[in-house]
């Protein structure tokens, strides 16, 4: 009995151990399952955080680049007489800008451009509200505007004039919906997406445009819950379409908006569900195995031994075991296999095999997690590299590789800070503009021109000392910033060295090209607080150098700035002079030497400024040519002169030989619409073409002789007389005259005034007159002031002349009296 009891006790302990081992195995499996789930959740959260960071950086970079682009445009607008060219250029370079305009501080629009002209916003009250909000801000962003499934925002900067006062503003309207293309470049799985929410919890951009402008509200509480999910908190929520998603929200630093990254739960947690299914299957198999082991130990060991013990106890007590009990005992000991121990061993081996499979699955899972982590880290490194490349491209010139204007503005800003912090520190800025670069492009082609600019950049980097930073602003404009300059002489020495190193020619495709610079020199001082001011003054110094001739440098002084401001004011006033009737036409008589009679007039434009008084044509005509206004003035003068000629023909019965001479500028002569304009004026005024003489300078003809010949033939076919004006001050080439249908040659006054003092002038005039007569041309001398000059010119063969000897340019009333007096 004692031995049987011991066996029963051992069987029970074995059963308990099996139960404990089963519990431990289940606990181990549960721990492995929880660990796997937590590991995968960590990977999911890490992916969301990295994607959110990338999205935030993408949108923040957009606003940083927008701010930089608008600020760098301030200086460009200051120097533009016609800002629409800049507005068109800005529109073409920024696809997300739908409208751009320049206003004054009262909200009146000065210039504007738009992709959709019928949607331009010209409401000065609305614009004025933006201008008021921009006060005191370097960079302004408006509240988001929602219109018909799209979102917009206005951005702008205030613009200072040449004297530093704020007088204009640059505003752009940005289609924020276009920013969705940036979100598409960020991988959020197959079905994930990114959208923006403003500070009032309204959706700015979203994959489905019908939700743009929709307010996000928690369906249970009614709270604006999205604002409380910032700082990369991963949460489970419902999307606008009603599906469950994992979302991560983060606040932008540049604007008070939120970037929300969402991904469907079934996609985010798909690996976790797969792991769960595998582990549950394994646990179920193990549980079945353990239950079978427990059943085996109980049914095959504990219950039979206990039954035998009870039967023996009953036998010792004299009890008779009934057949039913005996039969049940026999049933307990009946087995289908002779080797129950072998079956138990097989169960144990199966358990070990299952454990190994679980360990192998865990290792495979850890390997996949490791590989995915490595892929994400590689992707982050690639994106960081791409970001560095984008920053490099934004700050460098694509052709030469030199830093660009944006980089230069930042560099000057840093140097100005150093100047204010260290009273003994100075730096200098040299502004370089190429001489005759246009000639290289026109004669050798733009590809050679580009190669020349690359060679120039290489020579600058090679020859200049280390304290010099070279940048390219565009075209043939370069700058050299000299750090820690000792004094003005130091800056001058660098400028002189630049002129010297470009004395050596460049050799490109068997072509030897001499290419030099005009240089403006500017030394820093504490009065500067804006990089654009320094660029402006260095540019003024460069233009002063260019005005004195090519290949020299000039140091900036305050007089240049004052002259620049005066010129800018004069340009503005000239723009309004025609509409305000400040321009008028004077008529200078042309006298026939043989008869002493009036042969015609030359129409001359004059300007009576309301404040400055009479402004010389020698001052305002070059300005008009530079700002593109001279062609408009030419057409106005031509119409005034034709109208006056028709009036004199009707009222004074002037001779048939009487001709009105009108000057055509080089720009007007090159205008393809010139002849239609002339035809329209003659038609409107009723003047017959035979009474009109158009005076054209030789430079206008020689600039493009082939097209000039065609235009002159067209004018001749209309019976319009043609004269070459100011002969002698241009090419002074007699060889080309026979190619053109010219009727009259006008000798410039610079020859006439030297007749009495320079003996070499007379033979020259003799040659000109002889050659012109051989070509059947009439000679008119300009600027005759003394009778001895008239006599000398008449003796040389000149037929007509004009000048103060006969009369100064006359107003309409005085010219009419001159005609009447001349007829007597």
WONORGI-V438894 format. One record per pair of residues at least 12 apart in sequence whose C-alpha atoms are under 7 Angstrom apart, sorted by the first residue. I is the first residue (numbers start at 1). GAP is how many residues later the second one is. D is the distance in whole Angstrom. If there is no record, write none. Layout:
i gap d
I GAP D
I GAP D
This chain:
i gap d
8 294 6
8 297 6
8 298 7
11 290 6
11 291 6
12 290 6
15 279 7
15 282 6
15 283 7
18 276 7
22 268 6
29 254 7
33 246 7
37 235 6
40 232 6
44 224 7
45 189 7
48 200 7
49 183 6
52 196 7
52 209 6
56 196 6
56 203 7
60 192 7
60 194 6
67 72 6
70 87 7
71 86 7
72 334 7
74 85 6
75 457 6
78 83 6
81 546 7
83 28 7
84 27 6
84 28 7
87 13 7
87 25 7
87 26 6
88 25 6
96 78 6
96 79 6
96 82 6
97 75 6
97 76 6
97 77 4
97 78 6
98 16 6
98 17 6
98 75 6
98 76 6
98 77 6
99 14 6
99 15 4
99 16 7
99 73 6
99 74 5
100 12 6
100 13 5
100 14 6
100 71 6
100 72 4
100 73 6
101 12 6
101 69 6
101 70 6
101 71 7
102 66 7
102 67 6
102 68 5
102 69 6
103 65 6
103 66 5
103 67 7
104 63 6
104 64 4
104 65 6
105 26 6
105 62 6
105 63 6
105 64 7
106 22 6
107 17 5
107 18 7
107 20 5
107 21 4
107 24 7
108 16 5
109 13 7
138 19 6
139 17 6
139 18 5
140 15 5
140 16 5
140 17 6
141 13 6
141 14 5
141 15 7
142 12 5
142 13 6
146 67 6
149 60 5
149 61 6
149 63 6
150 27 6
150 59 7
150 62 6
151 24 6
151 25 5
151 26 6
151 53 6
152 21 7
152 22 5
152 23 5
152 24 5
153 20 6
153 21 5
153 22 7
153 23 7
154 17 7
154 18 6
154 19 5
154 20 6
155 16 6
155 17 5
155 18 7
156 13 7
156 14 5
156 15 4
156 16 6
157 12 6
157 13 5
157 14 7
158 12 6
162 403 6
176 29 7
177 28 6
180 25 7
188 75 7
191 72 6
191 73 7
192 70 6
192 71 4
192 72 7
193 68 6
193 69 6
193 70 7
194 66 6
194 67 5
194 68 6
195 64 6
195 65 5
195 66 7
196 61 7
196 62 6
196 63 5
196 64 6
197 60 6
197 61 5
197 62 7
198 58 7
198 59 4
198 60 6
199 57 6
199 58 6
201 14 6
201 15 6
201 23 7
201 25 7
201 26 7
202 12 5
202 13 4
202 14 6
203 12 6
229 20 6
230 19 5
230 20 4
230 21 6
231 18 7
231 19 5
231 20 7
232 16 5
232 17 6
232 18 6
233 15 6
233 16 7
234 12 7
234 13 6
234 14 5
235 12 6
235 13 7
244 20 6
244 21 6
245 17 6
245 18 5
245 19 4
245 20 5
246 16 6
246 17 5
246 18 6
246 19 6
247 13 7
247 14 5
247 15 4
247 16 7
248 12 6
248 13 5
248 14 7
249 12 6
304 28 6
304 29 7
307 22 7
395 12 5
397 75 7
399 55 7
400 54 5
400 57 6
402 68 7
402 69 5
402 70 6
403 68 5
403 69 6
404 67 6
404 68 5
404 69 6
405 67 7
405 68 5
408 63 7
409 122 6
412 119 6
413 118 6
416 113 7
420 106 7
425 59 6
426 58 5
426 59 6
426 98 6
427 55 6
427 56 5
427 57 5
427 58 5
427 96 6
427 97 6
428 53 6
428 54 5
428 55 7
428 57 6
428 63 6
428 94 6
428 95 4
428 96 6
429 50 7
429 51 6
429 52 5
429 53 6
429 92 6
429 93 5
429 94 6
429 109 7
430 49 5
430 50 5
430 51 6
430 89 6
430 90 6
430 91 5
430 92 6
430 108 7
431 47 6
431 48 5
431 49 7
431 88 5
431 89 5
431 90 7
431 107 6
431 108 6
431 111 6
432 45 6
432 46 5
432 47 6
432 85 6
432 86 6
432 87 5
432 88 7
432 110 7
433 43 6
433 44 5
433 45 7
433 84 5
433 85 5
433 86 7
434 42 5
434 43 7
434 82 6
434 83 4
434 84 6
435 80 7
435 81 6
435 82 5
435 83 7
435 115 6
437 39 7
467 15 6
467 16 5
468 12 6
468 13 6
468 14 5
468 15 6
469 12 5
469 13 7
488 35 7
495 58 7
499 17 7
499 18 7
499 52 6
502 13 7
502 14 6
503 13 7
516 35 6
517 33 7
517 34 5
518 24 6
518 27 6
518 28 6
518 32 6
518 33 5
518 34 5
518 35 6
519 23 5
519 26 6
519 33 6
519 34 4
519 35 6
520 18 5
520 19 6
520 21 4
520 22 4
520 25 7
520 33 6
520 34 5
520 35 6
520 36 7
521 17 6
521 20 6
521 32 7
521 33 6
521 34 5
521 35 6
522 16 5
522 33 6
522 34 6
537 19 7
537 24 7
538 18 7
540 20 7
541 13 6
541 14 6
541 15 5
542 12 6
571 52 7
582 25 6
582 26 5
582 27 6
583 22 7
583 23 6
583 24 5
583 25 6
584 21 6
584 22 5
584 23 6
585 18 6
585 19 6
585 20 5
585 21 6
585 52 7
586 17 6
586 18 5
586 19 6
586 20 7
586 223 5
586 224 5
586 225 5
586 226 7
587 14 6
587 15 6
587 16 5
587 17 6
587 222 5
587 223 5
587 224 6
587 228 7
588 13 5
588 14 5
588 15 7
588 219 7
588 220 6
588 221 4
588 222 6
589 12 5
589 13 7
589 213 6
589 218 7
590 210 7
590 211 6
590 212 5
591 209 6
591 210 6
591 211 6
592 207 6
592 208 5
592 209 7
593 201 7
593 206 6
593 207 5
597 225 7
598 224 7
599 58 7
599 59 5
599 60 7
600 58 5
600 59 5
600 60 6
601 58 7
601 59 5
601 60 6
602 58 6
602 59 4
602 60 6
603 38 6
603 58 6
603 59 5
605 32 7
631 34 7
631 36 6
631 37 5
634 30 6
638 24 6
639 42 6
642 43 6
642 45 6
643 42 5
645 15 7
646 41 6
658 33 7
659 32 5
659 33 6
659 34 6
660 31 6
660 32 5
660 33 6
661 31 6
661 32 5
661 33 6
661 34 7
662 31 6
662 32 5
662 33 6
663 31 6
663 32 5
663 33 6
664 30 7
664 31 6
664 32 5
665 31 7
666 34 5
669 31 7
689 29 6
689 30 6
689 31 5
690 29 5
690 30 5
690 31 7
692 28 6
692 29 6
693 27 6
693 28 4
693 29 6
693 30 7
694 27 6
694 28 5
694 29 6
695 27 6
695 28 5
695 29 6
695 30 6
696 27 6
696 28 5
696 29 5
697 27 5
697 28 5
697 29 6
698 26 6
698 27 7
698 29 7
698 32 6
698 33 7
699 31 6
699 32 7
709 31 6
712 29 7
713 28 7
716 25 7
721 22 6
722 20 5
722 21 5
722 22 6
723 19 6
723 20 6
723 21 4
723 22 6
723 23 7
724 20 6
724 21 5
724 22 6
725 20 7
725 21 5
726 20 6
726 21 6
726 22 4
727 18 7
727 19 6
727 20 5
727 21 5
728 19 7
728 20 6
738 37 7
743 34 5
743 35 6
744 33 5
744 34 5
744 35 6
745 32 7
745 33 6
745 34 5
745 35 6
746 33 6
746 34 5
746 35 6
746 36 7
747 33 6
747 34 5
747 35 6
748 33 7
748 34 6
749 33 5
749 34 5
752 31 7
752 32 7
752 37 7
755 34 7
766 30 6
769 28 6
769 29 7
778 21 7
779 19 5
779 20 6
779 21 6
780 18 6
780 19 6
780 20 5
780 21 5
781 19 6
781 20 5
781 21 6
782 19 6
782 20 5
782 21 6
783 19 6
783 20 4
783 21 7
784 17 7
784 18 6
784 19 4
784 20 6
784 21 6
785 18 6
785 19 5
785 20 4
786 19 6
787 18 7
